[in-house]
Amino acid sequence: MKFPPLRPLHWLIVTVVAAMFFAWGAWLMRPQPAAQPLPWLAQWQTEVLTPLADDRLSVVHLRDALEGELWLQPNLDGARLLYRGELQDGNEAWSLEAEVGLEDAERESLLTAAGLKPTDKAQPLGSQLLVSLANRPIIALTLLPPAPLDAARLAASIGQPRLTLELAEGQAWVYPELGMTAHLQDGELYFLYAVPRHLLKQR
């Protein structure tokens, strides 16, 4: 059985469809542009993250890297003293929140001095406390990007994680040498969390 010859219009359609498939394949196979590293993270790795991992980051050292202020956050099980600031990244800012290590008696003293109850909202404290608490240790640090960020930029900045954990929602990239975990969803970075290295090993 012989098939009727293709008409010129049919040839044109076949040619156009074939060209579209070839173009689509070429687009899929094109080299992807390299992810841009975070320009400030290398310096922070040296000045903040590594000292924190080594359990030797203090309030004064963190303040040298980033201007901020102290906040007292009452809780039913005590109070947390937080150092908060904003880290500029071009035209945008990351939010920083770091917890200051205190004795229980110091927490109670700060609550009393501020006139706060356990159910009250967090309140900023006077800048003079930054001097008296300058040598207190930082025991945890959280960095939030202004919007979810392509995780490839983090990898381009500090390398691939040593360990990847599947979470109920998303993933955690673990960098044990920095005491840091990066929390991701759908390939985007939502926040960084860092503690002294020995505490990360206990988790």
Number of C-alpha atoms within 10 A of each C-alpha: 3 4 5 6 8 10 8 9 9 11 12 12 11 13 11 12 12 12 12 12 11 12 12 12 11 11 10 10 9 9 8 7 6 9 14 13 16 15 12 13 16 14 11 15 16 11 16 23 24 21 20 26 24 15 19 16 22 20 22 17 17 22 16 11 13 17 12 19 17 24 18 21 21 22 14 9 7 13 21 20 24 26 23 21 19 16 19 12 14 9 5 11 15 16 15 19 20 22 21 21 19 17 8 11 9 13 19 16 12 17 20 11 9 14 9 18 15 14 10 12 11 17 15 15 16 11 11 10 11 18 10 9 16 16 15 16 20 26 20 22 22 19 19 19 17 13 13 15 17 17 19 17 18 20 16 14 17 14 12 14 17 10 11 14 12 10 11 6 10 15 19 20 21 21 20 19 16 20 23 26 23 22 21 22 16 11 14 19 24 19 19 18 17 26 25 25 20 14 14 18 9 6 5
